[in-house]
Amino acid sequence: MKLVPGGPNFELSYATTAVLPYLLSLSGVDESLPIPERKKLANERIAAHEAKLMTPLLEYLKSKTHHGVRILGLEEGDSSKRAPTISFVVDGKSSKQIVQAFDDKPVR
């Protein structure tokens, strides 16, 4: 028996072998294209999907600026320069109050 505190996580290390095949599967093309081109296509598809998901939220938050909503790190224009993480604050409200307000909204 051996104790290896801080040593490698073998499950995680082995799981990383599936990352490349997974990313390549997102390219949406057959395997005849070279790997670098398939990786580029996969990254483009991921970025397009992220933009599709974040655009409505950004538009909603921008429409609420008169209620004290401020989007942090917002870069106008090229959405490809924005990470798909959206941070915002509402003047006079705590994070807990904001989360509660979203939790209380009915799902459409």
C-alpha positions, -999 to +999 in steps of 0.1 A: +000+000+000+013+034-009+001+069+001+008+095-025-005+128-012-004+154-039+005+129-065-012+125-099-049+118-101-048+087-122-084+089-133-081+125-144-048+118-161-063+089-181-095+108-189-075+135-207-068+110-234-104+114-245-103+152-248-088+154-283-112+128-298-141+146-282-130+180-296-125+165-330-160+150-329-174+185-325-159+196-359-189+181-377-167+168-406-154+134-415-120+122-404-104+128-438-095+164-429-062+168-411-064+171-373-054+208-371-082+218-395-107+197-376-096+213-343-100+247-358-135+239-371-144+225-336-133+256-319-152+278-343-184+257-337-179+260-299-174+298-301-205+301-323-225+281-298-212+301-269-221+334-287-256+320-294-261+313-257-247+345-244-262+370-268-297+370-254-284+374-218-261+403-228-289+420-247-312+416-216-286+429-192-278+459-215-315+467-216-315+470-178-288+496-174-314+522-163-321+498-133-284+500-123-272+469-141-235+470-150-219+443-171-183+438-161-156+434-188-180+441-216-163+447-249-186+462-275-183+449-310-164+417-316-180+390-294-151+367-303-129+387-279-152+380-250-150+349-228-183+331-224-185+341-187-207+370-180-203+390-148-226+418-138-236+438-107-268+456-098-262+488-079-277+486-044-283+448-046-263+420-031-254+388-051-277+369-028-306+392-037-299+389-074-298+351-073-330+350-053-347+372-078-338+348-106-348+318-085-382+334-079-389+340-116-412+315-133-396+294-160-409+300-194 
